[in-house]
């Protein structure tokens, strides 16, 4: 659903489905490189 929301927010630009999917995945799973708690372990 988040990937579709990104698609809508981009103005329904076709051809960026993979980009939208990866961005949604990054938001859902988080970016370990920016998570301070994981760095402290």
C-alpha positions in Angstrom: 0.0 0.0 0.0 2.8 2.4 0.8 4.4 1.9 -2.6 1.1 2.9 -4.2 0.9 5.9 -2.0 4.4 6.9 -3.2 3.2 6.4 -6.8 0.2 8.7 -6.1 2.4 11.3 -4.4 4.8 11.3 -7.4 2.0 12.4 -9.7 1.2 8.9 -11.0 4.5 8.7 -12.8 4.8 5.4 -14.5 8.1 3.6 -14.8 9.2 4.2 -11.3 7.5 1.2 -9.7 10.8 -0.4 -8.6 12.0 2.9 -7.1 8.6 3.3 -5.2 8.8 -0.3 -4.0 12.3 0.1 -2.7 11.5 3.3 -0.9 8.4 1.7 0.7 10.5 -1.2 1.8 13.2 1.1 3.3 10.5 3.0 5.2 8.8 -0.2 6.5 12.0 -2.1 7.4 13.9 0.9 8.4 17.4 2.0 7.4 19.9 0.2 9.7 22.6 2.7 8.9 20.6 5.5 10.4 19.3 3.6 13.5 21.4 4.6 16.4 20.1 1.7 18.6 21.5 -0.9 16.2 24.9 0.9 16.1 25.2 0.7 19.9 24.8 -3.1 20.1 
